[in-house]
Amino acid sequence: MKKICPSAIEAEVVETVTLTQLSRSCAVPADRILDLVEHGILEPAEGAPRSGADWRFHAVSLTRATAALRLSRDLGVNLRGVALILDLLDDRDRLARRLHRYEAGMRR
């Protein structure tokens, strides 16, 4: 596995990151990441052990965690609200991709 350097300007492509790497990249304590997991905002990668200290996360979790922490910090949204907002944004993006594929098929 490649390491993530929080001070790096260009992000490396990685498959998973550890809880420690994720918390360092987001500049928050690991407990804050565990709160995001508890509220369903983040999910450990499949096959992760039950213990939070040993969890691994898909690299895309960094983007989701950053967005969640920004919503919470900048807008004062509680974690339940953050989970809802991010789920709605994911649904919107999924539907937009589906519509794009549909429209592309209609043009053929």
N, C-alpha and C positions, 0 to 999 in steps of 0.2 A: 504494500500500500504506500502511496505517496503521502508525504506530509503536507499539511496546510500551514503556511506561514501567514499569520494575521497581518503582518506589515507588508506583504507582497502586493504589488500593484496589479499584477496579472494573476488571476486565479488558475490554479492547476486543476486538471481533471482528475478527480478521485472518485472511487466507488463509495466508500464509507468514511466517516470520521468518528472519532471517539467522543464521549461526553465531554471530556476535558478539552479536546480540540474545538468542539462546537462552542463551549462556553467562553473559551479564550477568543475565538474569532468574533463572537458577539459582544465581547467585553462585559460579560455578566458572570456572576457566580454560578456554579453548576446547579445549585438549588433553584435558580430561576429557570433553567432549562427543564429541570424536573417538574416545575410548576406547569410549563407548557405541555409536557407529556401528560400530566395528570388531567389537564383540561381538554385533551384530545387535539391539541394544536400541532404537536409533533408526535411521530410514532417511531420507535426504535426499528431498525432494520429487522427483517424476518430472521428468526433463529437467534435473536439476541437473548442473552440470559435474563432472568427475572430481576437481577440486581441492577439498579440504576448506574452504579459505578462502572460496570462492565458493558454498558449499552454502546452500540454503534448505530449511527444514523446515516441515511443516504445523504450524499453531498448536497442534494437540493434542499435538505432541511435547513441549511444555512440561510438560504433566501427566505424561506418561510419563517424561520425564527427571527430574522432581522425585521421582516415586515411586522410580525406579531409584537416584537418589543417596541418598535417605532409607534405602532397604534396605541399601545399601552402607555408609553412614556409621553409622546407628543400630544395625543388627543385625550388621554385619561380614560380610555376604554378598558373596562375590566376584562379578565381573561375569558369569561363566557362570551362576551360581546366580540372579542378578538376572534375566537373560534368561529363564531357565526359569520363575521365579516369575511374571513379568509375562505370559509367554505362557499359562501356566495360568490366570491371572486373566482374561485376554482370552477364553480358551475358555469359562470358567465364565460370564462375562457374556453371551457369544454364545448359549450353550445356555439360559441363563435367559430371554433375550429370545425364543428360539425356543419354549420351553415356554409362555411367557406367550401368544404368538400362537396356539399350538395350543389352550390352554385357553380362550382367548377365542372361538375358532372352535367349540369343543364346546358352548359356552353358547348359541349361536344356534339 
